[in-house]
Amino acid sequence: MKIINTLSIVTLFAVLNAGALQAGSHTTTEAEAEAVSETATEVESATTTETDAKDSEADRVVSETSMAITSQNDYIKGIMEKTTHIQAERLAEIMVEKGEANDIMFLDIRPRSEFAEKEGVPGVELNIPRNFLEVEAYEKLPELDAPIIIISSKGIRGGLAAHTLADMGYTNVRNLLGGLEAWEKLTAE
């Protein structure tokens, strides 16, 4: 938001200078024009740096679980309240109960690069990144009533993905509460 405001101010300054030039009430020096150009370049560079983050959720520091984040965002909080979640402890029980686990689809929605680089829940092979979910889900998850457990880094994208799948007609979707962060904490004990 700060960058957008800065960009707006720079743009306004440039427009005002251009308007003043046309009205003949102000003569812009070469130094002033160069300063405006440099400021616009700095703002553009800062915008590119901040918006091209590889994976903002993976870099986010959260105390305890990702639920701390949802309390700061009413939209996400509303979605998380509507979403069915599964605790890491229950997921561990399901993983041990081989017969029941065979019927469950485990879906890791982390970006492909993160899925390849960082180990997730053992045995989970299906990866549809969150930003491809709407495009790939019907192909890779053809049964709308199949039980699906979604796994993300901290559980927020998983909650959003579960909500999206429900909107797409999937009827039995759960999100790993706290995501891999909760899973890793459980398995480290």
N, C-alpha and C positions, 0 to 999 in steps of 0.2 A: 504494500500500500504506500509505503514511504517513497519507493521508487516511482510509482505512478504519479504521486503528488509532485515529486521533483520534476518528472518529465512534463507534467502539465504546466508547472511554473516556467520551465525553460521554453516550452512552446508558446505560452502566453507572452513571455518576454520578447521572443523573436517576432511574434505577430505585432505586438505593440511597437517594436522598433521599425518594422516594415511599414506599418500604418503611419508612423511619425515621419518616416522618410518620404512617403507619398504626399503627405500634407505639407512637407517642407519645413516643419517646425523643429526638426532635429537632424543633425548631421552625424551619422554613425561613422566613427573612426574605424580604421582597419583593425586596431587593437580590440575594440568592442565587438566587432564582427567575429574576430578570431576567438575571443573569450566565449561568445555564445556557441560557436561551433565546437570548441573543446568541451564545454559543459554538456552539450548534447551528446557528444561521443562518449564521455564518461558515464552518463546516465544510460545510454544504450548498452555499453559494456557491462555495467552493473546489472542491468535487467537480464541480459543474456546469461550471466554467471548465476544469478539466483533462480531463474526459471528453468535452467537446464540441469538441475540436480539429478543425479543418477537415480536415487531412490530416497526420497525424503523421509519415508517412514522408517527405513532401516537405520538412518542416522539419528533418529529422534531418541532422546534419553527419557525414559519413563520410569518413575518409581513404582515398584510393585507390578502392576499390570497396565495394560493399555486403557483400562476403564478410566484412568485419571484424565486422559485426553478427552474422552467423550463428555465429561462434565463441563468442559470449556466450549463445546460446540453443540448448540441445541439441535441442529439438523442431525448430526451423527448420533447424539444421545437418543433422539426419537427413533432412529433406525435400529440402534442397538437394543432399545427396549422392546421393539417388535420382533427382533430376531431370536430364534431358538439357538441357545448356546450349549456347548458340551464342555465340561471341565476336563483339564488335562488328566486327572486321576481316572475319570470314567473312560477316556480315550485309551489309557494304558490298559484298563481292564478289557476293553473291546479287542485290543491288539493281542492279548493273551488268549482270548476266546476265539480261536481260529475259525470255527464254524460260522459264528455270527459275523466276523470280520470279512468273510468272503462275499457276503451280500452287500457290503458297504463300499461305496465309491469314495476314495480319499482324493481330494482335489487340492493341490497346492497352487495358490494364486500369486505367488511371488514372481517378480520379473524373471525371465529365462536365465539371465546372467547370474542372478542371486541363487536361483534354484540349482544351477550347475556348480556354483562355487561353494555354497554353504549347505552343509548337510541339514536335512529337515527331519521329519518323522520317518524312522526306518521303514522301508518297504513302500513308501508313497512314491509312485512313478508318474502319475498323471499331473501335468503342469499346464494350466491355462492362465497366463498372466491376467491380472485384473483388467487391464485395458483391452484385452482381447476376448473377454468372457462372453459378451453378447454375440460376437461373431463366431466363436468356436464351440460354444456350449452344446447346441443342438446336435452337432456332428459327433462330439466326443462323449456326450452324456445323453444318449438317445432316449433313455427311459425317464419320463417326467416324474414317476412315483418312486424311483430308486432312492434308497437312503444315501445321502451325500454328506460328508464331513469336510468342511472347508478349512484350510490351514493357510495362515499368513504369518508375517513376522511378529506382529504384536496384537493381532486380532481385530484391528480396525478395518483394514481392507477386507478381511474375511467377513465381518459383519455387513459391510456394504455389498460384497459379492453375494452373500446369502439373501439379502434383500432383493438384489437384482434377479437372482435365479427364481425367487418366489414370484416376482413380477412376470417372469418369463413362463411361469406355469409349473415349475418344479414344486413338489408338495412335501418333500421330506428332507429339508436342508438344515444342517446345524453348523455353527461356527465354533471353532476351537477358541474358547474364551482365553484371552491373553496370548494367543498364537504360539509361535515357536518359543517365545520368551517364557511362557508358562510351562511348556513342554520341557525345555532345557532345565528350568529350575526344578521340576519334578524329578527328572532323570538324574540330576546331579546329587540328589539327596541320598 
